[in-house]
Amino acid sequence: MAHFAELNIDNIVQQVLVVSNSDIVDSNGIESEEIGIGFLKKLLGADTTWKQTSYNGNFRKNYAGIGYTYDEQRDAFIPPKPYPSWILNEDTYLWDPPIPYPNDDKQYYWNEETLSWVIFEV
């Protein structure tokens, strides 16, 4: 199965659909993103925009999710930024906090006002 993300005009993922491998292969049996995009455009409209995404993260860095942005220059799906202070990791294309998560057995949540991890107490 192949997975494709529909993008809006701002390259924000609107939905992710699964397409059968038989619908994305050429006459030689070789998978093609272009054939998959053509299949989806025929099915859902020529004015739609699609990018293939990898469930295993084998390409385009991360599996696309609703609300993710497709960055054409990086050829990567990037999740929404969780907090203004967090920084994009150029290796993983995920957001890192300005202070690493504590490495102990406690649970924490991020406090954007104090830019710190706070122990989560039940």
Residue pairs with C-beta under 8 A, 6 or more apart in sequence:
1 18
1 19
1 20
1 21
2 18
2 19
2 20
2 21
2 24
2 31
2 36
2 52
3 16
3 17
3 18
3 19
3 52
3 53
3 54
3 55
3 63
3 64
4 16
4 17
4 19
4 36
4 37
4 40
4 50
4 51
4 52
4 53
5 13
5 14
5 15
5 16
5 50
5 51
5 52
5 53
5 64
5 68
5 70
5 77
6 13
6 14
6 15
6 16
6 17
6 40
6 44
6 48
6 49
6 50
7 13
7 14
7 49
7 50
7 51
7 70
8 14
8 49
10 69
11 69
11 70
11 71
11 72
12 67
12 68
12 69
12 70
13 64
13 65
13 66
13 67
13 68
13 69
13 70
13 77
14 66
15 66
16 53
16 64
16 65
16 66
17 40
19 36
19 39
19 40
21 31
23 35
23 36
23 39
24 31
24 32
24 33
24 35
24 36
24 39
25 31
25 32
25 35
26 32
26 35
33 51
33 52
36 50
36 52
37 50
37 52
40 48
40 50
41 48
41 50
51 60
51 64
51 70
51 77
52 59
52 60
53 60
53 63
53 64
53 77
54 60
54 63
55 63
56 63
57 63
59 75
60 70
60 75
60 76
60 77
61 74
61 75
61 76
61 77
61 78
61 92
61 93
62 68
62 76
62 77
62 78
62 79
62 92
62 93
62 94
63 77
64 70
64 77
65 77
65 79
67 79
67 80
68 77
68 78
68 79
68 80
69 77
69 78
69 80
70 76
70 77
70 78
71 77
71 78
71 93
74 93
76 93
77 93
78 88
78 93
78 94
79 94
79 95
81 88
81 95
82 95
82 110
83 95
83 97
83 110
83 112
84 112
85 97
85 98
85 112
85 115
86 95
86 96
86 97
86 98
87 95
87 96
87 98
88 94
88 95
88 96
89 95
89 96
97 110
97 117
98 115
99 115
99 116
99 117
101 108
101 117
102 108
102 117
106 119
106 120
107 119
107 120
108 117
108 118
108 119
108 120
109 117
109 118
109 120
110 116
110 117
110 118
111 117
111 118
